[in-house]
Amino acid sequence: MWITADVNIPQQLLDAAAKDEVVFFVGAGASFNPPANLPSYNQLAAMLADEADESRPCDDEQLDRFIGMLPDNFNVHKRTKDIMRGDDIHCNSTHEAIVRLASSVKTPRIVTTNYDLLLEEAAQKQNCDLGRSYYGPAVPIGSDFSGLLYLHGSVDSPDREIVLDDRDFARAYLSEGWATRFLLKLFETYTVVFIGYSFGDVIMRYLALGISSHARPRYIFLSEEDMNGRDNEWQHNGITPIAYPSANKHCALVRAINAWADHMSLDYNAYEKRLPGIIENGVPKDAVDLDYASAALSTAEGAQCFVDIIERKEGQEETVKSKIKREWLSWLMSSDALREVFTERGPKTQNEKILLDWFLVDFVQKPEERDFVLYVLCKLQSSMSDWLFEQLHECVSYCISHRDRRDLIPVFTVLMTSMQGHSAPSVLDEFIEPSLLYNSDISPQILSLIIRPYLKLTAPFRGNGIRPRAEIAWPYDRIEEIDNHLSFDMKKMALLAESSLQRASALLQAYQGENEYSCLSRPSIEPSDQNLYVSDLQSMFVDILRDYAHGHKDQQDSLIYRWWNSESALLKRLAINTIAFSDWDANRKITWILEHDYLFDLDAHHEVYMVLKEAAPSMGENSKKNILEYLRNKLDSLKETYSDERTALYEQFDVLQWLLKHMNGGMGNWPEAQKWKNELARKYNFLPREHADFHIYSEGVCSVTTGITDEQFIDILENRPSVLEEKMFGNQDKTVKFDSLSINNQISEVVSHNPRVGFTLWELVNRHKESDAVQYSCSIIRGWGEASLDDEQILVLDLLKKLLPKMGQDEVSAVSFFLNRQIDGEKTTITAKTLQIMSDIALQIWERYSSTFSASKDQQWQNDPVTYSLNCWPGKLAYFWMGRIRWRYRQEADSWNGLDNLEKKMVRRFVDDEGDFSPLVWTALLTNINMLHSLDRENTESWLPDLMKKAGTKFIWNVMLPNPILNIRLIDIAFYESCLDEFKYLSHLDDYKKQSFLLQVFWIVTYAGLEDKRRAKLLSKVVTAGNGIYAPLFMDRIVWAFKFRLDSKSKNMVWDLWLHRFIEDRHAGKGRNWSEKERIAFAELIPLLDEHLKEGMKYLSDNFPRIMGRDFINLIMLKNIDDIPQECAEAFIEFYTCLFKQPDIPYVWRVEELLQNLIDKFGIGKVSPLVSLARQKRIISDTWSPSFKGGAA
């Protein structure tokens, strides 16, 4: 787990600590930094030699032997103790961090080879109980150890018990062996962590004697300098190094140990400090943040903190917040740790319960999240746990019944009818004989229960929101065998078909919340080549009912009435089809259509035209007159329907042309209609449409969905490929083609779920040379990019390699998309072999095609370079290489040795190569800069200066805002200066990015470890840039951080570190005068300063700003009064006295609540003058009087 940006602690070690099975071994390096300032073993040997007036040891000399060779009349043991006692020696931050960490484990266990007592001092300072202390040679039992052991004695030990020179070590580890016996049992029982040692330390040679083949894992914290290529040597000694950068006196080690202690403490406040910055950016790709979030969510406090943070509303648009929530929930559902809770079982731990409750409360119970709840059901439709199903059922039912949440009807419908293993009908086994299902002794009602429809949810096409598409599915689909048994009882089959269609329609309407639209899946009730997919139960039921109605003339009127008055779109269309072919006379047919105002119904368009076709030859004069009158009266309605007069008139033209075409005696029998039609044709250039009876052809190629499900698409491809080929490429009649966007989307969708279908499609489309074929190929490739390709991976890659020499820009983009999605999507198991192939393809694309890329001239992309880079192939290709690095690190974390040569080469080329692609690949590098630096510091720092120079400050921050992730080293070597330079360009940023940049400045001056001079320079720039216009915005960001991100301890740290000096300078008008706006912002900070409130108020009391409107209300609606110390009461009340003394203060009802809270906190005696002032200023009612609790008066 990346415990900090610099340090990755193995999960095995974290687990050992959580199980209370860890011992911390502390060496001399821990006591090196001030205020301890104690020498290392090397330095101690030199000091003793100087004091004894002997030559210092040589570089390669064995130090324990050297000390043993010093004169016998020189008491090295006593002098060593004197040196280690020292003058004004105290524990340092390393000691404090180690003690914190050891105390965070259930049983503290520390073994130190140091002689000083600074660990005990650190424990006392932090009020930590380390347990019993032991001093060698009186060591405890190694297998049952707890407390603090001075293995080599301490400054309080007798001289003879100090282990210092070679003779002491020989007794302890060889002849007497008491240290070795202790270590053997210790190493076999506990996981050991060495802190403060290096490879050349004498002690490491002797400690190796205590390591047996049965020892538990051992780890050592080592600076990168000490590592220096010695990984294999440490591993040979059975010790796993944990590297950290040694800059700034090894402060990265202290941060890592403290972060580990925070991780162990499971403290809500600790999570609240760090989780917000992770959560607000969505699921992180950065390994550090992702590891931290995963670990936090595995605890009850972390899970609760996560939920609390993600549900906060302040400072975030609802759409952004909702997007982030959804992204995190999707990640939770797919994560290894929590997937089972959604798919297999109920919650076993409190954190699992909290997260599931979050889903139930903050998704299911929020109307705005209804579509995402449906998306969750789509993902879990085949595998939802019993517990979650029951909870969802209970929650949804309650919301509908008691909260009038009618919007949840679609959710309720899917839950109660279509969740497999719960409410969906069981898929009937293929060995069930159809003759059993259609036995005459089984009633239609029973059959309808056995073969009942359910909703099958599928993910929406990309760009179509998050609500899943719903299609009707059936538990039995052996249509051919059913057809063979239809002779049993036609009436029985008709009853089954009718009830089944009614159920299917009810399901769709309940899900869609609107009228069913059926013509896409079944364009024509009668047999037609437009019915692309007829081999499903729904279409079979339509055929059964149509044939039944046509064959039972005596029942037609009752069938028409019943079907028309049903809620099913297909049954309504069956009613109209029955009318068309019934014994009714022509006038009755026409009259029915007009009276029911159905002449221009979109769904029943074809059936209505069949009525017109059948009635046209025998129409009477009344019917003709009524049709013409209806057409005239309907024009305004048609205009409203189509929002286009020409389309509306074309609809009239189609009806007239269709009727005249099918009349007996030709067009001369109806001169009025003929004249009107001719006028429309002459005036608007209308031409007769060959397929006017199919609305999908009403204006050439219509932009509609393909009208077939993914399953139907696959069936046609496999069984009738020529039909699909004609629909994709057309023939001489171009009107039969699918809409381009729809078919390309569906190809990608189908292939993503059925990658082998892609190969069949590939052969089909590559028989064609049209431009459509290229787009179809690209859609197949994109579908493969989204697919799990474990079995097809090599085949797909071989195919893409063959494309490389002759690709156009569309194909380059599709292949780049494929590479990026496959490496980063975690859907396919990538092997070393396939990684090499993918890398070769990516490299060849760059070498062949990078120079051919031409950037968009659209100005909108200038303000959104990240989105642009994600949507252009050079960016996608660069993100592939970032994904490759992440993939390799996940595979090789324990043996990671930085970027490999190919990765270094490509990153360098992204920096050095120049072209339209440069901003796109620079964006990929900048958004991943922290990861790249964490995984290969040396390489990153070799090219980063060139990138900073080429890209320029303005571009860099436009990319990295609003949420740059930078470690301290990156800020130090590059981004500090860039941050200073960015102030020149702030005016070009939108308000949100300005706020984000200034918040980043706050984090840098607070946490980046800047020297005072550099911090002061940056804060000065805040004040002077733009002639002072950014200073109030910066103060607003300080207020935001204090209000939402910092706890009391952190606030004190910020105040002491730099804020009090900054406010003092602002009060003095340094750089620029302290403006009214800035003082208003600072006024909002005053109540948040906690124990520094009194200090803050002294800067404002002599120049209190005019505070009105929302700023005034914010100060009245305080929620942190309980945090104000009693010693700050007078200053706090003075603050509100200044606020109330302003002229023209309006009545605000929350003032009374504020006064009551102040009285409860500080007592009426202190608050009474403020109450009198409020009455005098008439900002509270004259009748208000406070209440008193527990003698607060």
C-alpha angles and dihedrals in degrees: 000000000000096000090180134002089269105037131060114193115198113249090230089063093047089051091050090053091048089053092050092246103122136104124194116219111201124200138184094279089073091064097046102089122075140303085033095045092174121161127253119240089264092051091045091055090051092048092050091048092051091049091049090047091239130134115273118252120271120249095259098035120126100249100203089054091045091055090047089054094057114111115292092229090059109084101218092175094055093043091048090055090048091051092048091051090051128159120296093351116164138167118278134212091275092058091047092049093049092049090048090051095046090048092051089063114082092245115030112223122177128166115187131185090196121105097213124096096222095118088060090048090051090050092051091046091054095037091241123154111219093177126229122358122224131192126204135278085031093067126165127237107293095217094054103036130148133156131034122321124191093204095187096035130259141253086272094054123100112265092249092058095056113105102215116125135042094272091052091049091048092054094045097045105023124017099030093016097193092138092047093050091050093048095047091059093038094053092046093051106037141038107244129214118195116208125180099020133115133197096262096050113125091224093061090063092054094041088058087066089065095055116099131185088257094057122130119241117293129203136188131200107228132176115239088247091056091047091058095155095314096119093114093049092053091046089050088057090051095252124123114214121224106202128213133170114261097212120126095024095307093301089152088067092054091047091050094049091047091047089052090050089050089050091051095046094064087211119170092214092054091053091046091060097055109022096069093063090050098042099048091061095053125242104345125232089200108102094219095057095039092052091048093049092048092050093046093051090053089068130066094233093046092049092048091048090049091053093045093051097044092051095052111114103197121108096007134090114240093238091053092045092049092050091052093047091051093048092052094047091050088052092049090052091053100039117109093233098054107022092095092058090061098039112026118015148009124267115288099183135043094249091055090050091050093051094047090048087052089057092048096045105033099035110024094040095045114084092208090060096052095107091050090052086056088050089054090051088051091054093045099036094112098034117030118148119245091239095053092045091054093046092048092048092051094045096046093045091051093048092051095045101040106022100038091239096165088160087074093065091099090052091047090048094053092044096050099041113020114036109114114235090019117044108351117095114261115258104252115242114255090234093065107110115236088220088066092053093047099041109140090235092064112084123228089243091059091045091051089055092049096045101035124150126245136184119263111201121209129182114266121255112269111277094023099101126254103288109112122236115247124215131176114254131182132211093228126041108164090126097165092057092045090053089057091059100046091104091074096084123338094193091051091050091048091053090049092048094049096048091045093052090047091052092047092050093048090053094050094046092048089051098042096039090217141069115306117253108206107162095088093062093035111021094177132031092207120059111287139158086239090070093088095179118036102147098090129094095251093056090043090054089051090052091049093052094043092051092044092053093046091049097047106057091167091063098042098101093051092045092050091050094046097044094044092053093048122098093238119108091205093050090050089052089047088054091053091045089052089051091051093056098032129108091256114125120249095256092053091050093050092044091052092052094048096043090052090047091231103131093107101032108142098210096047094036096122095044092050090051089051088056089050092047093050094043099042099082093055104034116141126221092259092056091049091050092047093050093052092048091048091051092051093047093046098056097091091049091050091050089054092047095050099027085221128090095205092056090048092052091046088057089056090047092052093053093049093045092047095050094045090048093057101039122114111249094024129257097320091080092071110039096168092058092043092052094047092048092049092050091052091047093049096044098043102024091242117174128196111265116225093216100035090141090068111067092202088071095045095116109018113273107007122210099237136125116279088256094227131097123242090254091052090048091055093046092052091046092052100038106025107020093158090062091053092044091054091049091050100044103019128214131237088309099065093189093083095068123114116248106269098230093046097049093045091051091049093048090055092046094049094046093047090061098032107031094175089062085064092069092054091048090046092058091047098050095041090062085073130072098196120117088249089067091061092051091048090050090051090051090052091051091049089049090053088050090061094042135094100246103180093131099030101038100106093043092053093046092049090052092050091049089058090054095055101090096054110031127139123213092269091055092044088053093049094049091047089051089050094052094047096047094046096050094043103030096072090214098114127053103241116207129195089255096051090043089057092050092048090048091051090052092048091049093049092048090054094047095045104037113020091092091053095058116111119195124230116259092211108129094213091075092062090074095043109042094156094059090044092052091050091053101047124072099238088055092047090050092051090049088052089061090048088051091048090055091049091048093051092048092052089052097043104030094129093049100029114154102174131266116340122238095265092051091048090050094052095045089050091050091050087057099040105035112087129210144096087303094063099091090048096054093039087057091055091051094047095048088052098038096114092051092047092049093046092051098041114010097172095051094045093051090051094064104022096087090054092049092049091051096046098042096044130215097275093054094042096056093040086060099042099044138121093030114016115180110207132160122219095260093054091050090049098050102034122352099056091066090039089052090054090049093049091070086077090063103038092106089066093059125088118247094262093054091045089055091046092050093050090048088053088053088054092053092046096052089045106042109013095086093238121178112251092252094054092045091051091050092053093047090048089055089053089058101042103036114105089009090291101310093125097052094083090047090051091051088051089055090050089053090049092051093048092047101044111016114031129072122210094271092051092047090055090049093052092047093050095041100052118320098085091052091046092052091045089054092046090050089052091050095241113173093358135005116275100257127215092246092052092049090050089054091047089051088062088053095054097079090047096057093084109189092009093056092104091053092047094049093057089065092054105036094081095048109026112179127232104260120191143152119008093358090058093047091049090057092048094050096059119158101184103067090119088062093060110103118235091239089064094052096105093047091047092051090045087056092057091042089059090046094051094045091067115110122257098017108173126223110270115184093212090064089079090053090049092052091048090052091049091051091049090051104039106015133251093273093067096036099043095091090053091051090051091050091050090052091046091051090046093233090129128041119266091235097055117112129173126248121226128225125198095342095306088153 
